[in-house]
């Protein structure tokens, strides 16, 4: 149990990095989708 702090800290850092990456990807996608015309938005 003496390494529990390191293990939990590693999980927190990893999940935080994944969350930051996901948010930045979604923001980038939102910005780039605004430059596409409605005709070319085949995913809608």
N, C-alpha and C positions, 0 to 999 in steps of 0.2 A: 504493500500500500504506500510505500514511500515514493513511488514513481507516479502516483495517481495525478498529482498536479501537472506533471509534464504531459501525461496522456490526455487529460481533459483540455489542457492548454493547446495541445496540437490539434485536437478536434475543433476547438473554437476557432483557431487560426485558419484551418482548412475550410470549414463551413463559411467563415467570413469571406475568404477569398473567392469561393464559389458564388456566394451571394453578390459580391461586388462585380464579378465577371458577368453574371446573368443580368444584373441591372444595367450595366454599361452596354451589353449586347442589345437589350431591348430598346434602350434609348437611341442607340445608333440605328437600329432598324426602323424606329419610328421616324427619325429625321430623314432617312433615305427614302422611306415610302411616300413622303410628302412630295418628292420630286417626280414621282411616277404618275402618269395620267390615269384617269379612271378606266380607260379602254384597256390599258395594259395590266391592270390589277386582276389577274386571272384567279387569284386566291380568294377573291370575295364571292 
